[in-house]
Amino acid sequence: MSELADEIDLRMETRTATRTSPLRAAVRDLLATAGFRPMELGGGGEAWYRWSDDGTHALISHNGALYGDPEVKDWIVGQYGERGGFVEVGGLSLSRALEGADTLPSPVRPDGSLVEALYPSLQQALDDLG
């Protein structure tokens, strides 16, 4: 799996203009340090993913892409269940998306039912599901 992630990331690197390389490196370093790896989502979409021990995973993207300005509030974070369900928040800076990856609740309730929800802010998601 790591080889595939490295191959995908290398392909993404070759598609990007030289002028954005320092920005890309900063984004990649932040996400890699937090345990995220690049992933193709299909349909041209890409995201950074991180698996959890509880059968869920977090995804972070810049409007369906791997790279963007970390300060611009165009980042999306979500928690996704292995068998369905999602909790997703958009309109975040990269630092807030990383915070959301660590704090958003699982999309699977204790009774096994699934949550499928989009939220306008991390706080609203935490207030509603916490």
C-alpha positions as CSV (number, residue, x, y, z in Angstrom):
1,M,0.0,0.0,0.0
2,S,2.9,2.4,0.8
3,E,4.4,1.8,-2.7
4,L,1.1,2.7,-4.3
5,A,0.8,5.8,-2.2
6,D,4.4,6.8,-3.1
7,E,3.7,6.2,-6.8
8,I,0.5,8.3,-6.7
9,D,2.3,11.1,-4.9
10,L,5.1,11.0,-7.5
11,R,2.6,11.3,-10.3
12,M,1.0,14.3,-8.6
13,E,4.4,15.9,-8.1
14,T,5.2,15.7,-11.8
15,R,1.8,17.4,-12.7
16,T,2.5,20.5,-10.6
17,A,4.2,23.7,-11.8
18,T,7.6,24.5,-10.2
19,R,6.3,27.7,-8.7
20,T,4.1,25.8,-6.2
21,S,6.8,23.3,-5.1
22,P,7.5,25.0,-1.7
23,L,3.8,25.2,-0.9
24,R,3.3,21.5,-1.9
25,A,6.3,20.5,0.2
26,A,4.8,22.3,3.2
27,V,1.4,20.7,2.7
28,R,2.9,17.2,2.2
29,D,5.1,17.5,5.3
30,L,2.2,18.6,7.5
31,L,0.0,15.7,6.3
32,A,2.7,13.1,6.3
33,T,3.7,14.1,9.9
34,A,0.1,13.6,10.9
35,G,0.1,10.1,9.4
36,F,-1.7,10.8,6.1
37,R,-0.9,9.3,2.7
38,P,-2.2,10.4,-0.8
39,M,-5.0,8.5,-2.4
40,E,-6.9,8.6,-5.7
41,L,-10.6,8.7,-5.1
42,G,-11.7,8.1,-8.7
43,G,-13.3,10.5,-11.1
44,G,-10.2,12.7,-10.9
45,G,-10.5,13.3,-7.2
46,E,-7.6,12.9,-4.7
47,A,-7.3,13.1,-1.0
48,W,-5.0,12.4,1.9
49,Y,-6.2,9.4,4.0
50,R,-5.4,7.9,7.4
51,W,-6.8,4.7,8.7
52,S,-7.9,4.2,12.3
53,D,-7.9,1.1,14.4
54,D,-11.7,1.3,14.8
55,G,-12.4,0.6,11.1
56,T,-12.9,4.2,10.2
57,H,-10.6,6.5,8.2
58,A,-10.1,10.2,7.8
59,L,-9.8,12.0,4.5
60,I,-8.5,15.5,3.9
61,S,-8.6,17.3,0.5
62,H,-8.3,20.7,-1.0
63,N,-11.6,20.6,-2.9
64,G,-10.8,17.1,-4.3
65,A,-7.1,17.7,-4.7
66,L,-4.0,16.9,-2.7
67,Y,-2.5,20.4,-2.7
68,G,-3.5,24.0,-2.1
69,D,-2.7,27.0,0.1
70,P,-2.8,25.8,3.7
71,E,-4.3,29.1,4.9
72,V,-7.1,29.3,2.4
73,K,-10.4,27.9,3.8
74,D,-11.0,25.4,1.0
75,W,-10.0,22.3,2.8
76,I,-12.5,19.4,3.6
77,V,-12.1,16.8,6.3
78,G,-14.3,13.8,7.0
79,Q,-14.5,10.6,9.0
80,Y,-15.8,7.6,7.0
81,G,-16.9,4.2,8.1
82,E,-15.6,1.0,6.6
83,R,-19.2,-0.1,5.9
84,G,-20.7,3.4,5.2
85,G,-21.5,6.6,7.0
86,F,-19.6,9.8,7.0
87,V,-19.2,13.0,9.0
88,E,-17.7,15.8,6.8
89,V,-16.9,19.5,7.3
90,G,-15.7,21.9,4.6
91,G,-14.5,25.4,4.3
92,L,-11.5,24.9,6.6
93,S,-7.8,25.9,6.6
94,L,-5.5,23.0,6.6
95,S,-4.7,23.3,10.3
96,R,-8.4,23.2,11.2
97,A,-8.8,20.2,8.8
98,L,-6.0,18.4,10.7
99,E,-7.7,19.3,14.0
100,G,-11.0,17.9,12.6
101,A,-9.3,14.6,11.6
102,D,-8.4,14.2,15.2
103,T,-11.7,15.3,16.8
104,L,-14.6,14.4,14.5
105,P,-16.6,11.5,15.9
106,S,-16.9,8.1,14.2
107,P,-19.8,8.0,11.6
108,V,-20.9,4.7,13.3
109,R,-23.1,5.1,16.4
110,P,-22.7,2.7,19.3
111,D,-25.9,0.9,18.2
112,G,-24.3,0.3,14.8
113,S,-26.5,2.8,12.9
114,L,-24.7,5.1,10.5
115,V,-24.3,8.9,10.5
116,E,-24.4,10.6,7.2
117,A,-23.9,14.3,7.7
118,L,-22.3,17.4,6.2
119,Y,-21.5,20.3,8.6
120,P,-20.6,23.9,8.1
121,S,-18.2,23.9,11.0
122,L,-16.2,21.6,13.3
123,Q,-18.0,23.0,16.3
124,Q,-21.4,22.3,14.9
125,A,-20.4,18.7,14.1
126,L,-19.0,18.2,17.6
127,D,-22.1,19.8,19.3
128,D,-24.5,17.7,17.2
129,L,-22.6,14.4,17.6
130,G,-20.5,14.8,20.7
